[in-house]
Amino acid sequence: MLDNENKNFDETDGALTEKSTEVSEDNFTDIREYSADEHNDVVEEGVPQEENLYTAKTVKKKYSYKKSIAVGLAGIILGGASMGYFLGIGLNASSSLTGTVENIINGDFSFDNIDEENNTEPLAGGDLAPSSSSIANTVKSVENSIVNINIKAQVTGGWFGQTYESEGSGSGIIYKVDGDKVYIVTNNHVVEDATTVSISVTGNEQVNAKLVGKDATADLAVIYVSKSDLEKAGITNIKAAIFGNSDNMLVGENVIAIGNALGRGKTATLGIISAANKTINIDGKKLTMLQTDAAINPGNSGGALVNTNGEVIGINTAKYSSYNNSVEGTGYAIPVTTAKEVINSLVEKGTVDKPYLGISGYTIDENFRRIYNVKEQGVFIGNVESNSAAEKAGLQVSDIITAIDGTPVTKVEELSAQISKHKSGDQIVLTILRNIDQEMTVRATLTNLNEQF
């Protein structure tokens, strides 16, 4: 699945403004003097008309200026006495309460104040209510460890099974720097169909990546780029992300999702942990996830979910959506505690070898024969991938493969089965028909599908 669902996206720049209105004595009178005819919402259904009119009239009733002042002064005196009594109790009970009240009034409240004064341990994962400056600092500390991923893939579709190149985007997290190799973790669904993959740290450069390994059942993959290639592109401050402990996260704690949202470059969204150990089903695979209300959009897949200490505690993977877009704030991330075991295994062992020819083919069945007036049996080549074993062997679009290593093939499935009996690096002999009637043989050296980019 490609994260390229961003074609019909409308952006609207808006600002929320608040009107400030000075109320003078003159316009205050105007506000108070309105009739029942102009404000029918005051009238209650089922109430006799006399009472309705009375209710409306009580709203528009004038108060004398002196009476208003007298009532206001009485309220201030009584309210002040009550507040004084309340604060008196507070001062006797705890000297820290007044400081907390002042922080709330001044807009500078943090749970750090309470923890520090009362010598209590801070909650796991960081503050529950971090300040905007601490959020900005957290994003700044981790953003260069997050990369944009761009992919190209061969897609077959349409009425006649046309093959065309599709582009997609995703995100990745720098996991480890080992010598010249910079290891990056992402989702398997971001790169599984890719023919080429490149990454960017700043959005201004593109550096080609290679596959290390992938695990479809865990929806995780590891790719790598050359550190020297990054330096040639002007990226010298390469830093691996800090991976935390997702088991310590509590429901309600703040988290930040960072990734290549909509393929338009890195963004950060703030939310909380909504649920832990949530089991969901993605493409028939059951995965245990962290749930968050931080915005997870196409392109965020493979990006980081970090706590307020700047530690990666999840790998953003999916969001829940409905046909009428009625569901909001339901995103999911793979907990790093379980992901790290898979990632380390992929870095150490890579992926199982999968021999690969590099063509898209079609079985020549009755419908194909009737539409294209082809009488032969075999596999029609609809596309030859660039720099593949097929291209290097000289195979061309419209060639018809009739046999592999002397074994006849009449279906795509038979060709795939014969190739799977080999391993990458093996040489195979293909019998083909070119221009319908020209029979020839070609030799191709198979490559590994899991190292296709």
N, C-alpha and C positions, 0 to 999 in steps of 0.2 A: 504494500500500500504506500503510495507516494503522498507526502504532505504538500500537495500543490493545489489545495482547495481554496484558492484565494483569487479566483478570476472575477467573481462578481461581488467585490467588496467595495462598499461606499464609505468614504471617510468624511466626517463632518467635524469641523473645528467649532467648538462652542465654548461659551464661558457662562458661568452662573453668577449673576449679579444680584445685588440686593439694593432696593430703593431705600433711600433715607428721606423721610418726609418730616418737616418741621410743622408742628401743629400749633397755631396761634389761637388766641381766644376767639377770634372771629370765625376761623374755619372749624374750630372745635364746636361752635354752636351749629354750624352747617352740618357737621357730621352727626350731631345728636338729633337734629330736626329732620326726620324722614317719615313718610306716611305709610300706612298699611298697604295702600295700593301699589307702592313702589317696592315693597318687600313682602311678597306673598309667602316667602319661606317661613315666616313667623306663624302663619295660620296652620293649625293642626286639623287634620281630617277627623271628622266625627265629633268635633267640639261645637256646641251651639255658637251661632254667629256672634252673639253678644260677647261671649268669652273670647272669640278670635279677635274681635276688634279691640277688646280690652288689652289683650296681650300685646297687640301691635302698638297700641297707644302708650303702654307703659314703657316700651322701648324708646319712643320718641319724646318722653316726658322731660321737660327742662328742670334742672336743679339750679337754685340760686348760687351765685358766685361765693357768697359768704358761707353758705351751708356746705359747699364743696370743700372750702378751706378747713372748716371746723372738723368735718369727717376725716379729711386727710391727716390733720395734726393728731387727732385721736389715734388713728391707725399707726402713725409713726411712733408715738409714745408707747403704746401697748406692744408693738412689734419690737422696739428697742429694748424694752424691759425683758421680753421673752428671750431675745438673742443674748442679752447680757447674762441671764441665768444659765442658758445653755453653755456659753463659753466658760462661765465660772466652773461648772461641773467638769468640762473638758480639761481645763488647766489643772484642776486638782487630780484628775484621773491620769493624764499623760501629757507631759510637756511636748511630746513630738506631734500631737494632734494639730496644734496651731500651725506648725510648720507645714504639715500636709495640707491644711486648709489654704494657707497662703500659696502653696504650689499649685493647687487646683485653680485658685482665683487668677494666678498669673499665667496659667496655661503651661506649666512646667512640671506636671505630675509624672512621676515614674515609680514603679514598684521598687526600684533601687533604694529610694529613700526609706521605705519601710524596712527592707531587709537590713540595711546598714544600721539603722537606729536600734532595731530589735535583735540584731545579731542572728538573724535567721538565714538559712541557706537559700540561695537563689534557685528558682525552678530550672529543671533541665532544659537545654536548648536555647536559653537566653531569656530576655525580658518578654513578658506577655504584652507589654504596651511600650515598644521602643519609640523613641522620638524620631521625627523625620530626618534629623541629621544623622542619627545612628543607622537608619535604613540606607541613606545615601552612602555612608561610609562602607556598609556591608556590601552593597552592590559594587562599589568601586574596587573593593579588595578582591572580588572574585570574578569580575567581568572579563578580564583578560585570560581566564582559564576556561571560558566558554567560547566555542567556535561556531560559526555558521557553516552548514554543510549544504552543498549544491550537488545534485546528481543529474545524470542523463540515463535514460533507459529506453529500450526498444519495446514498443507496445503494439500488440496486434488487435485490431478491432474493425468495426464498420461492416457494411453489408457484404463486402467481398474479402474480408479478412486482411485489409491493408495493414502493413507494418509502418509505423512512423516513430519518430524520436520524441520522447516526452521528457520534460524537465521537472524536477521537484526540489524541495528544500527541507531541511531539518536542522537539528542542533546537535552539538557534541560537547563533551567535557574532557579536558586534558587530564588524563588519569596518571600518567607516569612519563618521565623523561629518562631514557636509558641510552647513554651515548648519543648517537646521531638519530635515534628513533624517538619520536614523540607519539606516545600511545593515546588514543582518543576513544572514549566509550560513547556509544549512541544506541538507538533502538535498532533491532534487526529489520523492522519493517521500513526503516528509512533507506537502507542500502541493499536490501535483499535482491531487488530486480535491477540494480544499477549496472551500467556498462562502464561509466566513468564517474568518479567522485572527486570533488575538490573541497578544500576547506578555506575559510578566511577568518582571521582574528579581528581585523579592523573593518572589514567590508570593502577594502580598497584593493586587496590582493587575492589571488586564487592559487592555491598550492595543491598539486595532485596528491591524492591519498591512495594507499594500498590496503587491502583487507588482511587483517591478522586472523580473525576467526569470528564465527557467529553461532548463536544458539537460538533457533526459532522458537523453541518451547518456552524460553525465558524472555523472548523478545529483546535480546541484547546482542550487540556486535561490537567488535574492537577493530578500529582502523589505525593506520599510522602514517605520519608524514616525516620527511627528513628534516632534521633540525637545521641542516645547512641550507635546504631549500627555503625554509622560513626566513633564515637570515638574509638570503639573497633577495627575498621579497621585502626586506626591511623590518622584519619582526625579530627583535633580539631579546625582549623581556618575556621569554617563555616560562610559564610557571604552572606546575600541576595544581589542581584544586585540592583542597583539604576535605577528605571524606570523613564524616562524623559517624555517630551511632544512631540510626533511625529508631532503634528500640527505646531510646530515652525520650522520644518526642511524645508530648501530651496533647490530647484533644484541646483545642483552643489556643495553642501556641502560634505565634506569628511565623510565617514562612514567606519566602520570596521566590517566584518562578522567573528564571532568566533563560532566554532563548531567542531563536531567530523567527519570531512570530510573523506568520504570513509571508515568510521569505523576504522580509523587508529590513532585515538587520536586527540586532539584539535589542530586546526590550526587557523591562522588569515589571512584574505585577505582584502586589502584596495581598496576602490572604492569611488564613489560619489552617491548621490541621483540623479537618472536619470529622475524620474517622480514621482509625488505624486498623490494620489487618482486614481490609475490605476485599472480599473475593469477587472478581469480575471475570467475564468471559470475553476474550478478544479473538475473533476469527477461530473459534472452536477451542481456544486454549484458556484454561483457568489460571489466573494470576492473582496473587495476594498483594494488595496495593495500599498505599497511603492515599486518603481522599483529601482534597483541598478545594477551597473556594477561590484560590488564586486563579486568574484567567489563564487557561491552557488553550491555545489556538493552533490551527494547522501551522506547522513549521517549528512549534515548540518541542515536538517529539525529540527525545534524546538530550534535551537541555536539563538544567539543574534546578532542583528544588532545594533551597538553602535555608538554614535557620538564621537567627539574628546574630550568631557568632561567625557567619560566613562559611559554615561547614555544609558540604553537600550531604543531604540526608535522603534525597530521592532523585530518581531519573524520570523526568516527565514523559508520559507515555500516551495518555488518551484523555478525552473529555466525554462526558455523557451528553448526548443531544437527542432531541425528538423531532418528529417530522414537522411539527409546527413551532419549533424553537421555544417551547414553553419551559424548558429546563435550563437553569442557569447555575453557575457556581458549583459545578460537579466535575472536577478534574481528578486525574489519578497519576500517581508516580510510583515507580518500583522502589521499594525500600533498599537503601544501599547495604544494609546488613546482609540481606540475602543476595544482592547483586554482586557484591565484591567476590564472593566465592566463584561465581560464574566467570566474572571478568578475569580473575587471576588464572583460572583454568584456560581461558581462551588465549591469554598472553603467553602462557607456557606451552600449550599444546597445539594451538591453532585450530583449524577446522578439518573435518574428514575430507579426504581427497575426492573430488568429483570431476571426472573427465568431461571435457567440453569441446565441441566442434565449432560452434559460433554461427549457426544459421537459424532462420525461422522457416519452417517448411509446412507443406500442406499435403495431406493424403489425396492422391488422384482418385476420387470416387466417381460415382455415376453423375452427380451434379456437376462436379468439376469438368468431367469429360464433355458434358452437354454444353456448358457455358463457354468453355475455352476450346472445344473441338480437339481435345487431346485423347489419343487412343491408348497410349502406353500406360503401364502400371508403375507406381513408384512414389517417391516423395518430391514434390515440386518445391524448389528453393525460392522463397519469396523475399528473403533479405539475407545479406551476408554482413556480419558485424565487422566494423573497422578493427584492424590489427588482430583479428582472430585467427585461429588455426585454419579455418575455411578460407579466409582471404589470402593467407600466406600460401595455401595450397593451390590457389588459382580458381576456386569455385566461383560461379557467377549466378546472379539472379536469373531465373527461368531454366537453369540446369535441372535435370531430373535424376535423382539418385535411385538406381535400380538394385544395387547390391553393395554390401560392405564385407570385405575380406572374403568375397566369393559367395556369401550368403545372401539370397534374394531378399529384398525388403519391398513391401507394398504399402506400408502404413508408417506414419510418423512414430507410432508407439514401437514398432519393430526396429526402426532405426535407433531410437533412444535405448532400447533394451540391449542392442548389440554394442553400442558405445559404452554403456555402463559396465560391460564385462571387462573393460580395459581400465587403465589408470592414466593419469596425466603423464605426458612424456612418451606414451606409446604411439607408434606410427600405424595408421590404418590405411587400407586401400579401398577407395570408393570407385564403383563403376557408375558412370553417368551417361546421360544422353544430352547432347548439346544441339540446339537448333532442331530438336525433335528426332532427327535421324542420324546424328553423328555420335557414335559410341566411343567412349574413351575412359581411361582410368587415371585417377589422381591420387597422390599420397599426401596425407595430412598428419601432422604431429599434434596430438590432443593436448590441450591446456587444462588447468584446474579452474573450474567455475568459481570457486571461492577465492580466487585471486584474479578475478576478471577485470579489475580496475586498478 
